[in-house]
């Protein structure tokens, strides 16, 4: 681990700011936040509701852009990228796992997992191979032709993870991945994420659960848009 | 990629069966209607195009003005065709047609009444494209007593096509030789005859008279651009020929004639314009009008627009359900382009399915539509050549139009927002959707008002007091078949118990048998004091049999021998002449030289109350009646208590007098109805289309209300928990839509009032649009909308609030 820290970090945000404005109130979601995350790290972000966790995750995932500050991803400054450029960078580098799975109801398990490969232009035969590979790994191969509604929550989240990793992203962003699961299924998901991390994928996870956070290497605690504490796990 | 789009689209549609059904059904209905109307319009527009030389063929029309009388004719002078061909090198050929009326044609021992006979010049087959199966086109119509018949007619009379050289017997006494068999004339032809007699058979065709018009005259130009040149030379031509004859016969120069405000003029109409744009005196058959083409095309476009609007409305309303999918796809790397393509694929898929359904529906509805429109439209290999590509085009076009808004709207969602559920609660695009609902309902209300006005006007025509009584009048046609026995027949019929009266003449208010003549107020035959009325030959029983009313003087009487020089005027004629009582004198030239001793003097014996004899579109013109034997028809006023027995007695009398010729009869009220068939058909078609438009609009509203209720489930739940009643909630949900219908009423009512008044202007006798028609249309639209919306609103309102709150 120590050796990796000498390389340039995968993610470096500096003085990042994000505001939400309504007609009367301006809410500060992120307040001059600076964080570095190295390649291969597993980081948990925690904090009370409204502390800016999700905002941070959206910006890290290039779904949203900051109002001020810098965001360097793999040595590229992306803070002011256009939507199109962000989308391009995103689809090749980042996988997402959501609390509510966000599978497309009209597509089967196989087709849901295949979708990111279609958008990155992978050829059909190669797609089948890679989807089957990842479904096998997630142990849901037998469900490949089912629709999301036919699966349990745990199975749905495994499909979602399969979909997140099928493109072999360098970074996985997980937003409370166990939030809708019982503890047994939740543990399975955490084991899967840990496995992926051990195989080299960087993981950033937002969570409310101290239990889940213990799977990570480092916990960043946010309050009112600022980092108040970092715990290094041993 | 496209496979994935289609797959997702297909499954999405399958999942939302209700939505899909409404969308496809609405579109299919719209497209089917559109297709039927297109067939109708194409049929109307294709008249006479079967002629390969159509672009070079023109008909010569004539405008005549005599004093204050004016007439527009579709016929010209007997020598015109020949003269045009010899005088103008750019006239390649010319042909005359003269309607020969009804004849009996002998088949075996019986005589069949045929009414599609015409005299034609030999050049007929050079000008018109009437392919000859048997015989020689160049010589078939040269010899007198030659006849060319159609394929169907040949089969009917000879059971064979190989009939050249055989003989047909006309009116039981005139043999004619069959010299050719042509293919049946296409239905889209402004004239439609089964028998073409050689013009040389008709002695009058050799007449050199330039002052009367009774031949439909067509010219074939070498180049269509010469039409202007030809038309420009007409005044000179008329001065030369008609002028010379006027000088000789009437001792009047054409300059003096024109100076008095009268004129002869001729003009050209392109052959292909005749069916839709010409309705003159002396047409070879009833023509159509462009008015209905415009109206129907507009309806087709409206209905299609309503269906498209449904699609857009329902798709965007459903957007919140699709928003999450858009978000996920964007997160996974899809850009906007892909999403737009995906949604467009989906809408084109829906239109495509709807198009197929529409095509099938149109196939099944076609016989019904034909019945309604009186056409024989067909979807066959010929029409499929243009129907299939145009359907594909329409489905792509409609799919793109209907899908464009949802595609751009949905693809613009920000993934962060939708994944957070920010959009789910909003019923977005509300303003556009309101606009579209208003648009749909404005059209529907417009169509409802239109239908009511047309219906009322037709009803008015049918019940209007026409100045005569058309009920219980039996018309026996062509009494001239009985020759001298005609009078005997009338006498015998009058004696049958149950017959109240009978009058013998072909001149009836409901018949097409018309004749005009010129009458003068003074014996010098001064043009300025002339009258150009309908001039009818009637008998003493005419006024009484038809229940007309005399406003002055009396009807003709057997007891008054001087009545043979008597004349009855209608009110219009009397007014035109400035006569307000009888004891006035009128003069009529007897043809040939207009000299004092060549003039007949008439004394006015009575003035009859105006009666309608033309379409009610036209005002009543002047009519004069003289006492003379005319055996065109015998109209019998009957007691209908035992009609079958009465009829068989009348038939028996006929048979005794003429065993070989069949009796031919009809009822006057039926003939009257027949003359308004076009209007009646239009009315019916209008009603059907209006209903369709309303059904489609309601389908959309129904779907929209369902989504509105769905979107507000949570709000409804909260309101119910706080104590709102079912009716309060149903009212709240309905209110928004009802408001839109009110706005539509405000927009549509004045527009419909204005345009329908314009339509009514075409009728000389017409209704005023009553206020209740407008109110009724508004109330009907409101009622339909309330029923549609409240169904959904009540369903939403009675749902258990716990369920709706748990959903969030």
Interface residues (C-beta under 8 A of the other chain):
Chain A: X54 X58 X61 X63 X64 X84 X87 X88 X90 X91 X92 X96 X98 X102 X103 X104 X105 X106 X107 X111 X115 X116 X118 X119 X120 X163
Chain B: X1 X4 X7 X8 X11 X12 X15 X324 X325 X327 X328 X329 X330 X331 X332 X333 X334 X335 X338 X415 X416 X419 X420
